[in-house]
C-alpha cells in the first residue's frame, strides 16, 4: 500500500483540508481524489511529488 495526500483547495489556492489516502497504486489514489474534487479543487501528492490536480 502506498500513502498519498489529497489537498483540498479554496479558489485562491489556500489549503482547506488534507486527506490521507492509502491505496495499492497511483490509479486508485487518483480515483479517490477525483471523488473528493466534486466540491473543490484537489491536488494529489505522494511525498514531495505532485501526482495530479
PLY file of the C-alpha trace (Angstrom):
ply
format ascii 1.0
element vertex 53
property float x
property float y
property float z
element edge 52
property int vertex1
property int vertex2
end_header
0.00 0.00 0.00
1.15 3.49 -0.85
0.36 6.68 1.05
-0.81 9.80 -0.76
-2.10 13.19 0.41
-5.03 14.97 -1.20
-5.09 18.70 -0.51
-8.46 20.39 -0.92
-8.02 23.98 -2.05
-10.01 27.20 -1.86
-10.41 29.15 -5.13
-7.46 31.36 -4.13
-5.22 28.29 -3.71
-5.12 28.09 0.08
-5.32 24.61 1.56
-8.63 23.92 3.31
-8.01 20.33 4.32
-5.59 17.43 3.89
-6.93 13.92 3.41
-4.56 10.97 3.70
-5.22 8.34 1.05
-3.77 4.85 1.39
-4.21 2.81 -1.77
-2.49 -0.02 -3.60
-1.46 2.13 -6.55
-1.49 5.60 -8.08
-4.54 4.98 -10.28
-6.81 4.09 -7.37
-5.47 7.07 -5.41
-6.37 9.34 -8.35
-9.90 7.91 -8.44
-10.34 8.67 -4.74
-9.00 12.20 -5.21
-11.48 12.73 -8.06
-14.31 11.83 -5.69
-13.08 14.48 -3.27
-12.86 17.04 -6.08
-16.62 17.27 -6.55
-16.85 20.32 -4.27
-13.44 21.97 -4.65
-10.07 21.80 -6.38
-7.80 18.98 -5.21
-4.08 18.29 -5.60
-2.80 14.75 -5.10
0.73 14.35 -3.74
3.00 11.44 -2.86
5.76 12.70 -0.61
7.18 15.80 -2.37
5.85 14.88 -5.84
2.59 16.30 -7.19
0.77 13.45 -8.92
-2.37 15.19 -10.22
-4.62 18.25 -9.98
0 1
1 2
2 3
3 4
4 5
5 6
6 7
7 8
8 9
9 10
10 11
11 12
12 13
13 14
14 15
15 16
16 17
17 18
18 19
19 20
20 21
21 22
22 23
23 24
24 25
25 26
26 27
27 28
28 29
29 30
30 31
31 32
32 33
33 34
34 35
35 36
36 37
37 38
38 39
39 40
40 41
41 42
42 43
43 44
44 45
45 46
46 47
47 48
48 49
49 50
50 51
51 52
